[in-house]
Amino acid sequence: MLRHDFQPGRLIAGFFLTLTGIIYAGDAGGLWETPWFAVIPLVTGGLCLAAVAGTVTHAIRHRRRRLASRETREAPMQS
């Protein structure tokens, strides 16, 4: 299996959209009543949290790569 970077933004978005699907499934199954507008804040909030998490993750990874490349350029040549 190929290794890939962990993406917390996608995890958060997936969680909130799955939760929305569960809420609508419970409504469709007759377990509870859900007004149509109740999930709008849930989806919007989840996508906003996912965007913040993705932006922070990108900034951290960009900074780490920049510092790593700076260290390799400044390291003395060993022979």
NUTOR-941737 format. One record per residue: residue number from 1; residue in one letter; z, y, x of N, C-alpha, C in turn. Coordinates in steps of 0.1 Angstrom, whole numbers, plus 5000, padded with zeros to 4 digits. Each point is the difference from the previous one (the first is absolute). Layout:
+-----+----+------+------+------+-------+-------+-------+------+------+------+
!   i ! aa ! n.pz ! n.py ! n.px ! ca.pz ! ca.py ! ca.px ! c.pz ! c.py ! c.px !
+-----+----+------+------+------+-------+-------+-------+------+------+------+
! NUM !  A !    Z !    Y !    X !     Z !     Y !     X !    Z !    Y !    X !
...
+-----+----+------+------+------+-------+-------+-------+------+------+------+
! end
This chain:
+-----+----+------+------+------+-------+-------+-------+------+------+------+
!   i ! aa ! n.pz ! n.py ! n.px ! ca.pz ! ca.py ! ca.px ! c.pz ! c.py ! c.px !
+-----+----+------+------+------+-------+-------+-------+------+------+------+
!   1 !  M ! 5000 ! 4988 ! 5008 !  5000 !  5012 !  4992 ! 5000 ! 5012 ! 5009 !
!   2 !  L ! 4991 ! 5010 ! 4996 !  5000 !  5012 !  5008 ! 5012 ! 5009 ! 4998 !
!   3 !  R ! 5004 ! 5006 ! 5010 !  5012 !  5009 !  4999 ! 4995 ! 5014 ! 4996 !
!   4 !  H ! 5008 ! 5006 ! 4992 !  4996 !  5014 !  4995 ! 5013 ! 5008 ! 4999 !
!   5 !  D ! 4998 ! 5013 ! 5000 !  5011 !  5010 !  4999 ! 5006 ! 4999 ! 4986 !
!   6 !  F ! 5013 ! 5002 ! 5000 !  5008 !  5001 !  4987 ! 4997 ! 5013 ! 4994 !
!   7 !  Q ! 4996 ! 5000 ! 4987 !  4997 !  5013 !  4994 ! 5010 ! 5002 ! 4988 !
!   8 !  P ! 5011 ! 5008 ! 5002 !  5010 !  5001 !  4990 ! 4995 ! 5008 ! 4988 !
!   9 !  G ! 4990 ! 5009 ! 5002 !  4994 !  5007 !  4988 ! 4994 ! 4991 ! 4990 !
!  10 !  R ! 4993 ! 4990 ! 5005 !  4993 !  4991 !  4991 ! 5011 ! 4991 ! 4993 !
!  11 !  L ! 5010 ! 4996 ! 5007 !  5011 !  4992 !  4995 ! 5006 ! 5008 ! 4988 !
!  12 !  I ! 5003 ! 5013 ! 5002 !  5007 !  5008 !  4990 ! 4990 ! 5001 ! 4988 !
!  13 !  A ! 4988 ! 5004 ! 5002 !  4990 !  5001 !  4989 ! 4999 ! 4987 ! 4993 !
!  14 !  G ! 4999 ! 4989 ! 5007 !  4999 !  4987 !  4993 ! 5012 ! 4997 ! 4991 !
!  15 !  F ! 5012 ! 5003 ! 5006 !  5012 !  4998 !  4992 ! 5000 ! 5007 ! 4987 !
!  16 !  F ! 4997 ! 5013 ! 5001 !  5001 !  5009 !  4988 ! 4989 ! 4996 ! 4990 !
!  17 !  L ! 4988 ! 4996 ! 5004 !  4990 !  4996 !  4991 ! 5003 ! 4987 ! 4994 !
!  18 !  T ! 5006 ! 4991 ! 5008 !  5004 !  4987 !  4994 ! 5011 ! 5002 ! 4990 !
!  19 !  L ! 5009 ! 5009 ! 5003 !  5011 !  5003 !  4990 ! 4994 ! 5005 ! 4987 !
!  20 !  T ! 4990 ! 5009 ! 5001 !  4993 !  5005 !  4989 ! 4994 ! 4989 ! 4991 !
!  21 !  G ! 4993 ! 4991 ! 5007 !  4994 !  4989 !  4994 ! 5010 ! 4991 ! 4993 !
!  22 !  I ! 5012 ! 4998 ! 5006 !  5010 !  4992 !  4993 ! 5006 ! 5007 ! 4988 !
!  23 !  I ! 5001 ! 5013 ! 5001 !  5005 !  5008 !  4988 ! 4990 ! 4998 ! 4989 !
!  24 !  Y ! 4987 ! 5002 ! 5003 !  4990 !  4998 !  4989 ! 4999 ! 4986 ! 4995 !
!  25 !  A ! 5002 ! 4990 ! 5009 !  5000 !  4986 !  4995 ! 5011 ! 4997 ! 4991 !
!  26 !  G ! 5012 ! 5006 ! 5003 !  5012 !  4998 !  4991 ! 4997 ! 5006 ! 4987 !
!  27 !  D ! 4994 ! 5012 ! 5000 !  4997 !  5006 !  4987 ! 4989 ! 4992 ! 4992 !
!  28 !  A ! 4990 ! 4995 ! 5007 !  4990 !  4992 !  4993 ! 5006 ! 4987 ! 4995 !
!  29 !  G ! 5010 ! 4994 ! 5007 !  5006 !  4988 !  4996 ! 5010 ! 5002 ! 4989 !
!  30 !  G ! 5004 ! 5012 ! 4997 !  5009 !  5002 !  4989 ! 5015 ! 5000 ! 5005 !
!  31 !  L ! 5002 ! 5000 ! 5013 !  5014 !  5000 !  5005 ! 5007 ! 5014 ! 4998 !
!  32 !  W ! 4992 ! 5011 ! 5001 !  5005 !  5013 !  4998 ! 4989 ! 5009 ! 4996 !
!  33 !  E ! 5003 ! 5012 ! 4996 !  4991 !  5011 !  4997 ! 4999 ! 5009 ! 5011 !
!  34 !  T ! 4988 ! 5003 ! 5005 !  4997 !  5010 !  5010 ! 4990 ! 5010 ! 4995 !
!  35 !  P ! 5004 ! 5013 ! 4999 !  4991 !  5010 !  4997 ! 4989 ! 5001 ! 5010 !
!  36 !  W ! 4988 ! 5004 ! 4996 !  4989 !  5001 !  5010 ! 5002 ! 5010 ! 5011 !
!  37 !  F ! 5008 ! 5010 ! 4998 !  5002 !  5010 !  5010 ! 5012 ! 4997 ! 5009 !
!  38 !  A ! 5007 ! 4989 ! 4998 !  5012 !  4997 !  5008 ! 4996 ! 4996 ! 5014 !
!  39 !  V ! 4989 ! 4995 ! 5003 !  4997 !  4995 !  5013 ! 4993 ! 5010 ! 5009 !
!  40 !  I ! 4996 ! 5011 ! 4994 !  4993 !  5011 !  5008 ! 5009 ! 5005 ! 5011 !
!  41 !  P ! 5013 ! 5003 ! 4997 !  5008 !  5004 !  5012 ! 5002 ! 4989 ! 5010 !
!  42 !  L ! 5001 ! 4988 ! 4995 !  5001 !  4988 !  5009 ! 4989 ! 4999 ! 5010 !
!  43 !  V ! 4988 ! 5000 ! 4994 !  4988 !  4999 !  5009 ! 4998 ! 5012 ! 5009 !
!  44 !  T ! 5002 ! 5012 ! 4994 !  4998 !  5012 !  5008 ! 5011 ! 5001 ! 5011 !
!  45 !  G ! 5012 ! 4997 ! 4997 !  5011 !  5000 !  5010 ! 4997 ! 4989 ! 5011 !
!  46 !  G ! 4996 ! 4988 ! 4996 !  4997 !  4990 !  5009 ! 4989 ! 5003 ! 5010 !
!  47 !  L ! 4989 ! 5006 ! 4994 !  4989 !  5004 !  5009 ! 5004 ! 5012 ! 5009 !
!  48 !  C ! 5009 ! 5009 ! 4996 !  5004 !  5011 !  5008 ! 5009 ! 4994 ! 5012 !
!  49 !  L ! 5009 ! 4991 ! 4996 !  5008 !  4993 !  5011 ! 4992 ! 4993 ! 5010 !
!  50 !  A ! 4989 ! 4993 ! 4995 !  4991 !  4993 !  5008 ! 4993 ! 5009 ! 5010 !
!  51 !  A ! 4996 ! 5012 ! 4995 !  4993 !  5009 !  5008 ! 5009 ! 5006 ! 5011 !
!  52 !  V ! 5012 ! 5003 ! 4996 !  5010 !  5004 !  5010 ! 5003 ! 4990 ! 5011 !
!  53 !  A ! 5002 ! 4987 ! 4996 !  5002 !  4990 !  5009 ! 4988 ! 4997 ! 5009 !
!  54 !  G ! 4988 ! 5001 ! 4995 !  4988 !  4999 !  5008 ! 4998 ! 5011 ! 5010 !
!  55 !  T ! 5003 ! 5012 ! 4995 !  4999 !  5011 !  5009 ! 5010 ! 5000 ! 5012 !
!  56 !  V ! 5012 ! 4996 ! 4997 !  5011 !  4999 !  5010 ! 4996 ! 4988 ! 5010 !
!  57 !  T ! 4995 ! 4989 ! 4994 !  4996 !  4989 !  5009 ! 4989 ! 5004 ! 5009 !
!  58 !  H ! 4990 ! 5007 ! 4995 !  4989 !  5004 !  5008 ! 5005 ! 5010 ! 5011 !
!  59 !  A ! 5008 ! 5009 ! 4997 !  5005 !  5009 !  5010 ! 5008 ! 4993 ! 5011 !
!  60 !  I ! 5008 ! 4990 ! 4996 !  5008 !  4993 !  5010 ! 4991 ! 4992 ! 5009 !
!  61 !  R ! 4990 ! 4993 ! 4994 !  4991 !  4992 !  5008 ! 4991 ! 5009 ! 5009 !
!  62 !  H ! 4996 ! 5011 ! 4995 !  4992 !  5009 !  5008 ! 5008 ! 5005 ! 5012 !
!  63 !  R ! 5012 ! 5004 ! 4998 !  5009 !  5005 !  5011 ! 5003 ! 4989 ! 5010 !
!  64 !  R ! 5002 ! 4988 ! 4995 !  5003 !  4988 !  5010 ! 4987 ! 4998 ! 5008 !
!  65 !  R ! 4989 ! 5000 ! 4994 !  4987 !  4998 !  5008 ! 4998 ! 5011 ! 5010 !
!  66 !  R ! 5003 ! 5012 ! 4996 !  4998 !  5011 !  5009 ! 5009 ! 4999 ! 5012 !
!  67 !  L ! 5013 ! 4997 ! 4997 !  5010 !  4998 !  5011 ! 4996 ! 4989 ! 5009 !
!  68 !  A ! 4995 ! 4989 ! 4995 !  4997 !  4988 !  5008 ! 4988 ! 5003 ! 5008 !
!  69 !  S ! 4990 ! 5008 ! 4995 !  4988 !  5003 !  5008 ! 5004 ! 5010 ! 5011 !
!  70 !  R ! 5010 ! 5009 ! 4997 !  5004 !  5009 !  5011 ! 5008 ! 4993 ! 5011 !
!  71 !  E ! 5007 ! 4990 ! 4996 !  5008 !  4992 !  5010 ! 4990 ! 4992 ! 5009 !
!  72 !  T ! 4990 ! 4995 ! 4995 !  4990 !  4992 !  5008 ! 4992 ! 5009 ! 5009 !
!  73 !  R ! 4997 ! 5013 ! 4996 !  4993 !  5009 !  5008 ! 5009 ! 5005 ! 5012 !
!  74 !  E ! 5013 ! 5002 ! 4997 !  5009 !  5006 !  5010 ! 5006 ! 4989 ! 5009 !
!  75 !  A ! 4999 ! 4987 ! 4997 !  5006 !  4990 !  5008 ! 4992 ! 4999 ! 5013 !
!  76 !  P ! 5007 ! 4999 ! 5011 !  4994 !  4999 !  5014 ! 4993 ! 4986 ! 5001 !
!  77 !  M ! 4989 ! 5001 ! 5007 !  4992 !  4987 !  5003 ! 5008 ! 4991 ! 5009 !
!  78 !  Q ! 5002 ! 4988 ! 4996 !  5007 !  4990 !  5008 ! 4990 ! 4991 ! 5006 !
!  79 !  S ! 5002 ! 4998 ! 5013 !  4991 !  4990 !  5007 ! 5007 ! 4990 ! 5008 !
+-----+----+------+------+------+-------+-------+-------+------+------+------+
! end
